Amino acid sequence: MAERRNHKRFTTKRGDKANSGKKHYNSKKPSPKRNRQPEKTKPSIKVAFLGGLNEIGKNITLFECEGEIVLIDCGMAFPDGDMLGVDLVIPDFTYIEQNIDRVRGLVVTHGHEDHIGGIPFLLSKMNIPIYGTPLTIGLLSNKLKEHSLYNSAKLNVVNAGKRVKMGCFEVEFIHVNHSIPDSCAIALHTPAGVVVHSGDFKIDCTPFVGNMIDLHSFARLGNEGVLAFLCESTNADRPGYTATEQTVTSSLDSLFRDAIRSRIIIATFASNVNRVQQIIDCAEKYGRKVAFSGRSMVNYMKVAEELGYLKIPENMIIDIDMLSRYNPEQVVLITTGSQGEPMSALSRMAYSDHRKVVVGEGDFIIISANPIPGNEKTVGNVVDELLKRGCKVIYEGMYDVHVSGHACQEELKILQKLVNAKYFIPVHGEQKHLRKNAELAQSLGVDKKNIYIGDIGSQIEINENYMKELSPVPAGKVFVDGLGVGDVGSIVLRDRKHLAQDGLIIIVASLDVYDGHVISGPDIVSRGFVYVRESEELLDEIRERALNILEDCADNNIKEWGTIKNRIKEDVSKMIGQKTRRFPMILPILQEV
């Protein structure tokens, strides 16, 4: 702090000296109190978007001012259907690694996976200080323990309403409502001005737990002056207001009454601590025991209870192995799988692959979540399988069993007017969400030239006098497959897709080491292309074509294996395409004897 104050005094003196003897801008109309010195031009702040734009998830934003950098969030995303075999998608950290000596810290808005899921992979490359609210840090700690990074991590707990100094940044945490407790917006107080990042939020006047969003702090910042507002856009295409969490409480109570003689199974997000508390309260009211299923659900609830965010009556929780000891009407099973994830507990139940729970007639299943865009089909498949087994399933809009954690249009407009920023930047959403949020800002009077819609890798410079786009920074998607991080790229995915769609043909042959003629083979192995026993004629033609190519190469003294293999691939593929209109991957394997 002492060094910082000295720097400020030095800057002021230098400015006075530079303007000595010069005419003041207000010299013609002097102030009745005193002649004011011309104000020093404020520096700029740069913003680089490393994720969270034109996609759902993988949120991470980089802010740079006076050579110092602060990050907000570092999340992950689930793979798309064409990312075969990929477990997770995380941001590309190349730009952060290139500037690691200038990074002062990572600020986390809340504990959802799309905001903290990438942190273990970031910390495996660099160890930077992390700041978040108690529950957020608690959930992150549990995640870092799984990656053996907890002991070396620099974790700092900050309560909402407090400020933290990080270089030239002063970071203010502002309480907001969301579907997980301890969520915050972030105000960055910098030499360039104040930049507000909304995080994920909604305006709930009657939240299930805690206070309503701190609108007073947003209004205070707006009155003091905000340079730029980065506002989430997830529900920007939905009119009106997001329903209060209290609607879910009454709906759950009604469903518990209707299922008086059934076993109740409820699928929800593991991080939705408030929803789990609502379920536990209903279970207590109707005299039911509660069991948890799913590793992430068990871990989240353990952390939430230890930190006091989950209140569980004594002797209410039972192990999932004890479900069979109780009558169906005596238990509630809270599980993961609300998004139809193939390996989740609910999906395994639906496909009879769960080791401890068998579902069927008499089960009353509630999916307390809406499908994330892109997951509609997988959720629908799980619902269909559950219905086939005789379960009664409550899903999506059938009852008010879920409310969004994100602001709809009227709430977005309220916060935009309160913050009253000069520049508006929609974040967190696909292109349709970003553009709709930008339209809302324009309808409130924000000049179109003061609105910026970016993409992953975009970088902008914001100044009190201008906002301009800079050259893009390295950014993109890094695939996590098992223990491998980044070793699966577009070429590997292309090959996987090719194999999945058309199958594989392996051509194996042994060649004479001296003259290159075929000694044995070629042998043909087919996987995922045709059923061998019913396609012997086609396979014989493939074998004959491959043999002719090999002999022709030997006769013409062609010994370069790359050339030989390419001829086999091209000629055999062409022949198969003409006969079947299929194009399997051709893999020649040659050995010299």
C-alpha positions in Angstrom: 0.0 0.0 0.0 2.8 2.4 0.8 4.4 1.8 -2.6 1.0 2.4 -4.3 0.5 5.8 -2.4 4.0 6.9 -3.4 3.3 6.1 -7.0 0.1 8.2 -6.9 2.0 11.2 -5.5 4.7 10.9 -8.1 2.1 10.8 -10.9 0.4 13.9 -9.6 3.6 15.9 -9.4 4.6 14.9 -12.9 1.2 16.0 -14.2 1.5 19.4 -12.4 5.0 20.0 -14.0 3.8 19.0 -17.4 1.0 21.6 -17.3 2.9 24.4 -15.7 2.6 27.7 -17.6 -0.2 26.3 -19.8 -3.5 28.0 -20.1 -6.3 26.2 -18.2 -9.4 25.0 -20.1 -11.6 26.9 -17.7 -9.5 30.1 -17.6 -12.2 32.2 -19.4 -14.8 31.2 -16.8 -13.0 30.6 -13.6 -14.7 28.8 -10.8 -15.9 31.2 -8.0 -14.1 28.9 -5.5 -10.8 28.1 -7.3 -9.1 27.6 -10.6 -9.3 23.8 -11.4 -6.3 22.0 -13.0 -7.2 20.1 -16.1 -8.0 16.5 -15.2 -5.4 13.9 -16.1 -6.6 11.4 -18.8 -7.5 8.1 -17.3 -5.7 4.9 -18.5 -7.6 2.3 -20.5 -8.7 -1.2 -19.4 -8.4 -4.2 -21.7 -10.9 -7.0 -21.7 -10.2 -10.4 -23.3 -12.9 -13.0 -23.6 -11.4 -16.5 -23.3 -14.8 -18.3 -23.0 -18.5 -17.9 -22.3 -19.4 -16.1 -25.5 -21.5 -17.8 -28.2 -21.7 -20.9 -26.0 -23.2 -22.1 -22.8 -20.5 -22.6 -20.2 -16.7 -22.3 -20.1 -17.0 -18.8 -18.6 -13.7 -16.9 -18.2 -12.8 -13.3 -18.7 -9.5 -11.5 -18.4 -9.1 -7.8 -17.4 -5.9 -5.9 -17.8 -5.1 -2.4 -16.5 -1.7 -0.7 -16.1 0.0 -3.9 -16.9 -1.8 -6.0 -14.2 -4.3 -8.7 -14.8 -7.3 -10.1 -12.9 -9.4 -13.1 -14.1 -13.1 -13.6 -13.4 -14.3 -17.2 -13.4 -12.7 -20.3 -15.0 -15.4 -22.8 -16.0 -15.9 -25.9 -18.1 -18.5 -27.0 -20.6 -20.0 -30.3 -21.5 -19.0 -31.8 -24.9 -21.3 -31.6 -27.9 -22.7 -34.7 -29.5 -19.9 -34.6 -32.2 -17.1 -34.5 -29.6 -16.9 -38.3 -29.4 -15.2 -39.7 -26.3 -14.5 -36.2 -24.8 -15.3 -35.8 -21.1 -15.0 -32.1 -20.6 -14.3 -28.9 -22.5 -12.1 -26.3 -20.8 -10.7 -22.9 -22.0 -7.4 -22.5 -23.7 -5.0 -21.0 -21.1 -2.3 -20.0 -23.6 -2.8 -16.2 -23.2 -2.8 -16.5 -19.4 0.4 -18.5 -19.5 2.0 -15.9 -21.7 1.3 -13.2 -19.2 1.4 -15.2 -15.9 3.9 -12.8 -14.3 1.2 -10.0 -14.5 -1.8 -12.0 -13.1 -2.8 -10.8 -9.7 -5.6 -13.2 -9.0 -8.7 -15.2 -10.1 -12.1 -14.0 -8.8 -14.9 -16.6 -8.8 -18.6 -15.4 -8.9 -20.2 -18.7 -7.7 -19.7 -22.4 -7.4 -21.3 -23.8 -10.6 -19.2 -26.0 -12.8 -19.4 -23.6 -15.8 -17.6 -21.1 -13.5 -15.2 -23.2 -11.4 -14.8 -26.5 -13.4 -11.7 -25.3 -15.3 -9.8 -24.1 -12.2 -8.1 -27.5 -11.4 -6.7 -27.6 -15.0 -5.6 -23.9 -14.7 -3.8 -24.5 -11.3 -2.0 -27.6 -12.7 -0.2 -25.1 -15.0 0.2 -22.1 -12.7 -0.6 -21.3 -9.1 -2.4 -18.0 -8.7 -4.4 -16.7 -5.8 -8.2 -17.4 -5.9 -10.9 -15.4 -4.3 -14.5 -16.4 -3.6 -17.3 -16.5 -1.1 -17.4 -19.3 1.6 -19.5 -21.9 -0.3 -17.8 -21.2 -3.6 -14.4 -21.8 -2.0 -15.7 -24.8 -0.1 -16.9 -26.5 -3.3 -13.7 -25.6 -5.1 -11.6 -27.0 -2.3 -13.4 -30.3 -2.6 -12.7 -30.3 -6.3 -9.0 -29.4 -5.9 -8.6 -32.3 -3.4 -9.7 -34.7 -6.1 -7.0 -33.3 -8.3 -4.4 -33.3 -5.5 -4.0 -29.6 -5.8 -5.6 -28.4 -2.5 -2.5 -28.2 -0.4 -0.7 -25.9 -2.8 -3.7 -23.8 -3.7 -3.9 -20.1 -2.6 -7.6 -19.9 -1.6 -9.0 -16.8 -0.1 -12.6 -16.5 1.4 -14.3 -13.1 0.8 -17.8 -12.4 2.0 -20.3 -10.5 -0.1 -20.0 -6.7 0.5 -16.3 -6.8 1.0 -13.4 -5.5 -1.1 -10.1 -7.0 -1.9 -7.0 -5.2 -3.3 -5.3 -7.0 -6.2 -2.6 -4.7 -7.7 -4.2 -1.7 -9.2 -7.6 -3.5 -9.0 -9.9 -3.2 -6.0 -12.4 -6.0 -6.3 -15.9 -5.6 -4.7 -18.1 -8.6 -4.2 -21.9 -7.8 -4.5 -24.5 -10.3 -3.3 -27.0 -11.5 -6.0 -29.7 -14.2 -6.2 -29.0 -17.3 -8.2 -29.7 -21.0 -8.0 -26.8 -21.6 -5.7 -26.1 -19.6 -2.4 -23.2 -17.2 -2.1 -23.4 -16.0 -5.6 -21.9 -12.5 -6.4 -21.5 -9.9 -9.0 -18.1 -8.3 -9.2 -17.2 -4.6 -9.4 -13.7 -3.9 -10.5 -12.5 -0.4 -9.2 -9.6 0.5 -11.4 -7.6 3.6 -12.4 -9.6 3.4 -15.7 -12.9 3.5 -14.0 -15.4 1.0 -12.5 -16.2 -2.1 -14.5 -19.1 -4.3 -13.3 -19.5 -8.0 -14.1 -22.9 -9.3 -13.2 -22.0 -13.0 -12.9 -25.1 -15.2 -13.1 -28.1 -13.5 -11.3 -31.8 -13.0 -11.0 -33.9 -10.6 -8.9 -35.8 -12.7 -6.3 -37.6 -10.6 -3.7 -38.5 -13.8 -1.8 -35.5 -16.1 -2.1 -35.7 -19.5 -0.3 -32.5 -18.8 1.6 -30.8 -15.5 2.4 -31.5 -11.9 1.3 -32.6 -10.6 -2.0 -30.1 -9.2 -4.5 -28.2 -6.1 -3.3 -29.7 -3.6 -5.6 -28.6 -0.8 -3.4 -24.9 -1.5 -4.3 -25.7 -1.5 -8.0 -27.5 1.8 -7.7 -24.6 3.3 -5.6 -22.1 2.3 -8.3 -24.4 3.7 -11.0 -24.6 7.0 -9.2 -20.9 7.1 -8.8 -20.3 6.3 -12.4 -19.6 3.0 -14.2 -17.4 2.7 -17.2 -18.6 -0.7 -18.5 -21.2 -3.3 -17.6 -20.7 -6.9 -18.6 -24.1 -8.5 -18.2 -25.2 -12.1 -18.4 -27.5 -13.0 -21.3 -28.7 -16.6 -20.6 -32.5 -15.7 -20.4 -32.3 -12.5 -22.5 -34.8 -13.9 -25.0 -37.4 -14.6 -22.2 -39.9 -11.8 -21.5 -41.0 -10.9 -18.0 -39.5 -11.9 -14.7 -38.0 -15.2 -13.5 -40.3 -16.9 -11.0 -39.4 -16.9 -7.3 -38.0 -20.0 -5.6 -41.1 -20.0 -3.4 -43.2 -21.4 -6.3 -41.1 -24.5 -6.3 -41.7 -25.0 -2.6 -45.5 -25.1 -3.0 -45.3 -27.3 -6.1 -43.0 -29.8 -4.3 -45.4 -29.9 -1.4 -48.3 -30.7 -3.7 -46.4 -33.5 -5.5 -45.4 -35.0 -2.2 -49.1 -35.2 -1.3 -50.0 -36.8 -4.6 -47.2 -39.4 -4.2 -48.3 -40.5 -0.8 -47.9 -44.2 -1.6 -45.0 -44.0 -4.0 -41.2 -43.9 -3.7 -40.1 -40.4 -4.8 -37.0 -39.9 -6.8 -35.9 -36.3 -7.6 -33.2 -35.4 -10.1 -31.7 -32.0 -9.8 -28.3 -30.2 -10.2 -25.9 -31.3 -7.5 -25.0 -27.6 -7.0 -28.6 -26.5 -6.4 -28.3 -26.5 -2.6 -31.5 -24.5 -2.1 -33.5 -27.0 -4.1 -32.1 -29.9 -2.1 -33.1 -28.0 1.1 -36.6 -27.6 -0.2 -36.8 -31.3 -0.9 -35.4 -32.1 2.6 -38.0 -29.8 4.2 -40.8 -31.6 2.3 -39.5 -35.0 3.3 -39.4 -34.0 6.9 -43.0 -32.7 6.7 -44.2 -36.0 5.2 -42.1 -38.3 7.3 -39.7 -39.6 4.7 -36.1 -40.5 4.9 -33.7 -39.0 2.4 -30.9 -40.8 0.4 -28.4 -39.2 -2.1 -27.2 -40.8 -5.3 -24.4 -39.6 -7.5 -20.8 -38.8 -6.5 -21.1 -35.1 -7.2 -24.4 -34.9 -5.3 -22.9 -36.6 -2.2 -19.8 -34.3 -2.3 -21.8 -31.1 -2.8 -24.2 -31.9 0.0 -21.3 -32.8 2.4 -19.6 -29.4 1.8 -22.9 -27.5 2.0 -23.8 -29.1 5.3 -20.4 -28.6 6.8 -20.5 -24.9 6.0 -24.0 -24.5 7.3 -25.8 -23.9 4.0 -27.8 -27.1 4.3 -29.9 -27.8 7.4 -30.6 -31.6 7.7 -32.7 -32.9 10.7 -31.0 -35.5 12.8 -31.3 -39.1 11.6 -33.0 -38.1 8.3 -30.3 -39.1 5.9 -29.8 -42.8 5.1 -27.3 -44.6 2.9 -28.5 -45.6 -0.5 -27.9 -49.2 0.5 -30.6 -49.0 3.1 -33.4 -48.0 0.7 -34.7 -51.6 0.5 -35.3 -51.7 4.2 -38.0 -49.0 4.0 -41.4 -49.0 2.4 -41.6 -46.9 -0.8 -43.7 -44.2 0.8 -41.0 -43.8 3.5 -38.1 -42.6 1.3 -37.0 -39.9 -1.1 -34.0 -40.4 -3.3 -32.2 -37.2 -4.5 -30.0 -37.9 -7.5 -28.0 -36.4 -10.3 -28.9 -36.8 -14.0 -31.3 -33.9 -14.6 -29.5 -33.3 -17.9 -29.7 -36.8 -19.2 -25.9 -37.3 -18.8 -25.1 -40.9 -19.9 -23.1 -41.8 -16.8 -25.4 -40.0 -14.3 -27.3 -41.9 -11.7 -30.8 -41.2 -13.2 -29.7 -42.4 -16.7 -28.3 -45.6 -15.2 -31.6 -46.2 -13.4 -33.5 -45.6 -16.7 -31.4 -48.1 -18.6 -31.3 -50.7 -15.7 -27.6 -50.1 -15.3 -27.7 -48.8 -11.7 -26.1 -51.2 -9.2 -28.3 -50.2 -6.2 -31.6 -48.8 -7.5 -34.1 -50.5 -9.8 -37.0 -48.4 -10.9 -40.4 -49.4 -12.1 -44.1 -49.1 -11.4 -44.7 -47.3 -8.1 -41.9 -44.9 -8.6 -42.7 -41.2 -8.8 -39.8 -39.4 -10.5 -39.4 -35.6 -10.6 -36.9 -33.9 -12.9 -36.4 -30.6 -11.1 -34.4 -28.8 -13.8 -34.9 -27.5 -17.4 -32.6 -29.0 -20.1 -29.6 -26.9 -20.9 -29.7 -25.9 -24.6 -28.4 -28.9 -26.5 -29.4 -31.5 -23.9 -33.1 -31.7 -24.8 -32.7 -34.9 -26.8 -30.8 -36.8 -24.1 -33.2 -35.7 -21.4 -36.1 -36.8 -23.6 -34.5 -40.3 -24.1 -34.2 -40.7 -20.3 -37.8 -39.7 -19.7 -39.0 -42.2 -22.4 -37.0 -45.1 -20.8 -38.4 -44.3 -17.4 -42.0 -44.2 -18.7 -41.4 -47.5 -20.5 -40.6 -49.0 -17.1 -43.9 -47.8 -15.6 -42.6 -44.8 -13.7 -44.7 -41.7 -13.4 -42.4 -38.8 -14.5 -42.8 -35.1 -13.9 -40.5 -33.1 -16.2 -39.9 -29.6 -17.7 -43.1 -27.5 -17.6 -45.6 -30.0 -16.3 -45.5 -28.5 -12.8 -43.5 -25.6 -11.3 -40.8 -28.0 -10.0 -38.0 -25.8 -11.3 -37.3 -22.1 -11.8 -34.4 -20.6 -13.6 -31.5 -19.0 -11.8 -31.1 -16.4 -14.5 -32.7 -13.1 -15.1 -35.4 -12.6 -17.7 -35.8 -9.4 -19.8 -37.4 -7.1 -17.1 -34.8 -8.0 -14.5 -32.0 -7.4 -17.0 -33.5 -4.0 -17.8 -33.7 -3.1 -14.1 -30.1 -3.9 -13.4 -28.9 -2.2 -16.6 -30.7 1.0 -15.6 -29.3 0.9 -12.0 -25.7 0.3 -13.2 -26.2 3.0 -15.9 -22.8 2.2 -17.5 -21.3 4.1 -20.4 -20.5 0.9 -22.3 -22.5 -2.3 -22.4 -21.1 -5.8 -23.2 -23.5 -8.8 -23.1 -21.8 -12.0 -22.0 -22.7 -15.6 -21.0 -24.8 -16.9 -23.8 -25.1 -18.0 -27.4 -25.3 -15.4 -30.2 -29.1 -15.1 -30.0 -28.9 -14.4 -26.3 -26.1 -11.8 -26.7 -27.9 -9.9 -29.4 -31.2 -9.9 -27.5 -29.5 -8.5 -24.5 -27.8 -5.8 -26.7 -31.3 -4.9 -28.0 -32.5 -4.5 -24.5 -29.7 -2.1 -23.8 -30.5 -0.1 -26.9 -34.2 0.1 -25.9 -33.0 1.7 -22.6 -31.1 4.4 -24.5 -27.6 3.0 -24.8 -26.0 4.2 -28.0 -25.4 1.3 -30.4 -21.7 2.4 -30.8 -21.3 1.9 -27.0 -22.4 -1.8 -27.2 -19.9 -4.6 -28.0 -20.8 -8.2 -28.9 -17.7 -10.3 -28.9 -16.6 -13.8 -29.5 -14.1 -16.2 -27.9 -10.7 -14.7 -28.3 -12.0 -11.1 -28.8 -10.1 -8.3 -27.0 -11.3 -4.8 -26.5 -9.8 -1.6 -25.0 -12.1 0.5 -23.0 -11.4 4.2 -22.2 -13.6 7.0 -20.8 -13.4 8.5 -24.3 -13.7 5.4 -26.5 -14.1 1.6 -26.9 -12.3 -0.2 -29.6 -11.6 -3.7 -30.7 -8.0 -5.0 -30.6 -6.3 -7.9 -32.2 -7.7 -11.3 -30.9 -5.8 -13.3 -28.3 -5.2 -17.1 -28.3 -8.4 -18.7 -27.2 -10.5 -21.7 -27.9 -11.5 -25.2 -26.7 -9.3 -27.7 -25.0 -10.7 -31.3 -24.8 -10.3 -33.4 -21.7 -10.4 -37.1 -22.4 -9.7 -39.4 -19.4 -6.4 -38.2 -18.0 -5.4 -36.5 -21.2 -5.7 -32.7 -21.5 -5.4 -31.2 -24.9 -4.1 -34.4 -26.6 -7.4 -34.8 -28.5 -7.8 -32.2 -31.2 -9.8 -31.7 -34.4 -7.9 -34.4 -36.3 -8.5 -37.0 -33.6 -12.2 -36.0 -33.4 -12.5 -36.2 -37.2 -11.0 -39.7 -37.2 -13.4 -40.8 -34.4 -16.3 -39.4 -36.3 -15.2 -41.2 -39.5 -14.8 -44.5 -37.6 -18.2 -44.1 -35.9 -20.0 -43.3 -39.2 -18.3 -45.6 -41.7 -16.2 -48.2 -39.8 -12.7 -49.5 -40.4 -11.0 -51.9 -42.8 -7.5 -53.1 -41.9 -5.4 -54.6 -44.7 -2.4 -56.7 -43.5 0.3 -58.0 -45.7 3.9 -59.4 -45.5 6.4 -58.3 -48.2 9.7 -59.8 -49.3 12.5 -57.6 -47.9 14.5 -58.0 -51.1 12.1 -57.5 -54.0 8.9 -56.2 -52.3 6.6 -58.9 -53.6 3.8 -60.3 -51.3 4.8 -63.3 -49.2 1.5 -63.6 -47.3 -1.8 -61.9 -47.3 -3.3 -59.5 -47.8 -5.6 -60.3 -44.9 -8.7 -58.2 -44.5 -10.2 -57.2 -41.1 -13.5 -55.3 -41.0 -14.8 -53.4 -37.9 -18.0 -51.5 -38.1 -18.2 -51.7 -41.9 -20.0 -54.9 -43.0 -20.9 -58.2 -41.4 -18.1 -60.4 -42.6 -20.0 -63.7 -43.0 -22.6 -62.0 -45.3 -20.0 -59.9 -47.3 -17.3 -62.5 -48.2 -17.5 -61.6 -51.9 -16.9 -57.9 -51.3 -14.0 -58.7 -48.9 -12.5 -61.0 -51.6 -12.6 -58.1 -54.1 -10.9 -55.8 -51.6 -8.2 -58.5 -51.0 -7.7 -58.9 -54.8 -7.5 -55.1 -55.3 -4.9 -54.7 -52.5 -2.8 -57.6 -53.8 -2.7 -56.1 -57.4 -1.6 -52.7 -56.0 1.2 -54.4 -53.9 2.4 -56.5 -56.8 2.3 -53.5 -59.2 4.4 -51.5 -56.8 6.9 -54.3 -56.5 7.2 -54.7 -60.3 7.8 -50.9 -60.6 10.4 -50.9 -57.8 8.3 -48.6 -55.6 9.6 -49.2 -52.1 8.5 -46.1 -50.2 5.9 -47.4 -47.8 4.1 -44.1 -47.6 3.5 -44.2 -51.3 2.4 -47.8 -51.2 -0.1 -47.2 -48.4 -1.6 -44.1 -50.0 -2.2 -46.1 -53.2 -3.9 -48.8 -51.3 -6.1 -46.3 -49.4 -7.1 -44.4 -52.5 -7.8 -47.3 -54.8 -9.6 -49.5 -52.2 -11.6 -46.6 -51.0 -12.7 -45.7 -54.5 -13.7 -49.3 -55.2 -15.7 -49.6 -52.0 -17.4 -46.2 -52.6 -18.5 -47.3 -56.1 -19.9 -50.6 -54.8 -21.5 -49.5 -51.4 -21.6 -45.7 -51.3 -19.7 -46.0 -48.0 -16.3 -44.7 -47.2 -14.7 -46.6 -44.3 -11.3 -45.7 -42.9 -8.7 -47.8 -44.7 -5.7 -48.8 -42.6 -2.9 -50.7 -44.4 -0.4 -52.5 -42.2 2.7 -53.8 -44.0 5.7 -55.7 -42.7 8.9 -56.9 -44.4 10.0 -60.5 -44.0 
